[in-house]
Amino acid sequence: MRNPSQTSGSFRPWLILTLATFLVGCASNSSQPEITHDGLVRQDDTVFGVVYAKPGVDLSGYKRFAVHHCEVAFRKNWLRDQNATRRSTTQRVTEADMEAIRSSLAELCEAEFLKVLADQPTYPVVTEERADAETLLLRPNIINLDVVAPDVQTPGLTRTYTTESGEMTLFLEVVDASTGEILFRVVDRRRNLNAMRLQWSNSVTNTSDAKRILNAWGNQFREGLDRVYRGVDG
């Protein structure tokens, strides 16, 4: 018999992608829903694109934080569109290339949120396995990832120049670790532009641009935490 927790876990990335795509669509226009399907209410005047919160949420009882594994999802048809303009089979982007990008970005995302919690003054962090009723679980996810020029290892010297490295959207849920209840949901889209200057795009530049966006998200999240927990005005 299949374990129910394993079943739900195996489908969770697709659930995240479906829900997040809907919210991103809402975030791109003025008709954002005031209340989500699960009862979260849209907040005004936030530094993120869209923020939803549970009405009357009280964070005073939470003393620790945990960070869940980051899921990364490319935009729809990204692989097909990448290979549509690549005539040589040696230059085609493969599923293995996608997985390498996904894995690397997931690690960078988790590391960024752990880093902002560890900055002075620190916030106590526990592993997800040790999370309890006094723990807030952060579930950061990257959706609609669009890498304009992925660095594909091909024979010979091939260079690609672009004016942008791409875009991605943060889909972050802040959850009661004990009950699984979602207290906050954040959706924020970022696009990396190079001021219309051509730049050689490779794994180093793409990673640097991704880190820059992740760092901006991390700093904004930390500023929000400090305002809530320490009364620090960012």
C-alpha positions in Angstrom: 0.0 0.0 0.0 1.3 3.5 -0.9 2.2 5.7 2.0 -0.2 8.8 2.0 2.5 11.2 2.9 4.7 9.9 0.1 1.9 10.2 -2.4 1.1 13.8 -1.4 4.8 14.7 -1.4 5.4 13.3 -4.9 2.6 15.5 -6.3 3.3 18.6 -4.3 5.7 20.3 -6.8 2.9 20.2 -9.4 0.4 21.6 -6.9 2.8 24.4 -6.1 3.3 25.2 -9.8 -0.4 25.2 -10.6 -1.4 27.4 -7.7 1.6 29.7 -8.2 1.0 30.2 -11.9 -2.5 31.4 -11.0 -1.3 33.8 -8.4 1.4 35.2 -10.7 -1.2 35.8 -13.3 -3.2 37.7 -10.8 -0.1 39.7 -9.7 0.4 40.9 -13.2 -2.8 42.9 -13.3 -4.9 45.2 -11.2 -7.6 42.5 -10.5 -5.7 40.6 -7.8 -8.1 38.6 -5.6 -8.6 40.1 -2.2 -9.0 36.6 -0.7 -7.3 33.4 -1.9 -9.0 30.0 -2.2 -7.6 29.1 1.3 -8.7 32.3 3.1 -5.6 34.4 3.0 -6.1 38.1 2.6 -4.1 40.4 0.2 -1.9 42.9 2.0 -1.3 46.4 0.8 2.0 48.5 0.8 4.4 45.6 0.7 7.9 45.5 -0.7 7.1 42.2 -2.5 4.9 41.9 -5.5 2.0 40.2 -3.8 1.6 39.2 -0.1 -1.3 37.3 1.4 -1.8 36.7 5.1 -4.0 34.8 7.4 -6.5 37.3 9.1 -5.4 38.0 12.7 -2.3 36.0 12.4 -0.1 36.2 15.6 3.5 35.3 15.4 4.4 35.9 19.0 4.3 32.2 19.9 6.9 31.2 17.2 10.5 31.1 18.5 12.3 29.2 15.8 12.5 28.8 12.0 13.1 26.0 9.6 13.7 26.1 5.8 12.1 23.5 3.5 13.8 22.2 0.4 13.3 24.6 -2.5 11.4 23.4 -5.5 12.3 25.0 -8.9 10.0 25.0 -11.9 10.9 26.4 -15.4 8.4 28.4 -17.3 6.1 26.4 -19.6 7.7 25.2 -22.9 11.1 26.6 -21.9 13.1 23.6 -23.1 11.1 23.4 -26.4 11.7 27.2 -27.1 15.4 26.9 -26.3 16.0 24.1 -28.8 13.8 25.7 -31.5 16.6 28.0 -32.5 19.5 25.5 -32.0 20.2 23.8 -35.3 23.2 21.7 -34.1 22.3 18.7 -31.9 25.5 19.3 -29.9 24.1 22.7 -28.8 20.7 21.5 -27.7 19.6 21.9 -24.1 18.9 18.5 -22.5 16.8 17.3 -19.6 20.1 16.8 -17.8 21.0 20.5 -18.3 17.6 21.5 -16.9 18.1 19.3 -13.8 21.5 20.7 -13.2 20.2 24.3 -13.3 17.2 23.3 -11.1 19.5 21.6 -8.5 22.0 24.5 -8.4 19.3 27.2 -8.1 17.5 25.2 -5.4 20.7 25.0 -3.3 21.3 28.8 -3.8 17.7 29.6 -2.7 17.9 27.5 0.4 21.3 28.9 1.3 20.0 32.5 0.9 17.2 32.1 3.4 19.4 30.3 5.9 21.9 33.1 5.5 19.5 35.9 6.3 18.3 34.0 9.4 21.9 33.6 10.5 22.8 37.3 10.1 23.3 39.2 13.3 21.3 39.3 15.4 20.4 35.7 14.5 17.1 34.0 14.5 17.1 30.4 15.9 17.0 27.8 13.2 16.3 24.1 13.5 16.1 21.3 10.9 12.7 20.5 9.5 12.7 17.2 11.4 13.0 19.0 14.7 10.4 21.6 13.9 7.5 21.9 16.4 4.5 24.0 17.4 6.8 27.0 18.1 8.5 26.8 14.7 7.7 28.8 11.5 8.5 26.7 8.4 9.7 28.7 5.3 8.8 27.0 2.0 10.6 29.0 -0.7 10.1 28.0 -4.3 11.2 29.4 -7.6 8.7 29.2 -10.4 8.5 30.4 -14.0 12.2 30.2 -14.3 13.4 31.5 -17.7 17.1 31.4 -18.3 17.7 33.2 -21.6 21.1 31.7 -22.5 21.8 28.5 -20.5 25.5 27.5 -20.6 25.5 24.2 -22.5 28.9 22.5 -22.8 29.5 22.0 -26.5 32.6 21.1 -28.5 34.7 24.1 -29.6 34.4 27.7 -28.4 30.8 29.0 -28.4 29.9 32.3 -26.8 26.4 33.8 -26.4 25.8 37.5 -25.8 22.6 38.8 -24.3 21.2 42.0 -22.7 19.4 40.0 -20.0 20.0 36.7 -18.2 16.3 35.9 -17.7 13.7 36.0 -14.9 12.2 34.0 -12.1 9.4 34.3 -9.5 9.6 33.7 -5.8 6.7 31.7 -4.4 7.2 31.7 -0.6 4.9 30.2 2.0 5.3 30.7 5.7 3.8 27.8 7.5 3.0 26.7 11.0 5.4 23.7 11.2 3.1 21.7 13.5 -0.2 22.0 11.8 0.9 22.8 8.2 -1.4 25.9 8.2 -0.2 28.5 5.7 0.1 31.9 7.5 1.7 34.0 4.7 2.2 33.6 1.0 4.5 35.8 -1.0 4.7 36.0 -4.8 7.4 38.3 -6.4 8.6 38.3 -10.0 12.1 39.6 -10.8 13.8 40.1 -14.2 17.5 40.7 -14.6 18.4 43.3 -17.1 21.9 44.5 -18.0 21.0 48.1 -19.0 20.6 47.0 -22.6 24.4 46.2 -22.8 25.5 43.0 -24.5 27.1 40.7 -22.0 28.7 37.3 -22.5 26.2 34.9 -20.8 27.6 31.7 -19.2 27.2 29.7 -16.1 29.2 32.2 -14.1 27.2 35.2 -15.1 23.9 33.4 -14.9 24.7 32.2 -11.4 25.8 35.7 -10.4 22.6 37.2 -11.6 20.5 34.6 -9.8 22.4 35.3 -6.6 21.7 39.0 -6.9 18.0 38.4 -7.2 18.0 35.9 -4.3 19.9 38.3 -2.2 17.4 41.0 -2.8 14.5 38.7 -1.8 16.5 37.6 1.3 17.1 41.1 2.4 13.5 42.1 2.0 12.4 39.0 4.0 14.9 39.8 6.7 13.7 43.4 6.9 10.1 42.2 7.3 11.2 39.8 10.1 13.0 42.5 12.0 10.0 44.8 11.8 7.7 42.1 13.2 10.0 40.6 15.8 12.3 43.4 16.8 10.4 46.5 16.0 13.1 47.6 13.6 12.0 49.9 10.8 13.7 48.9 7.6 
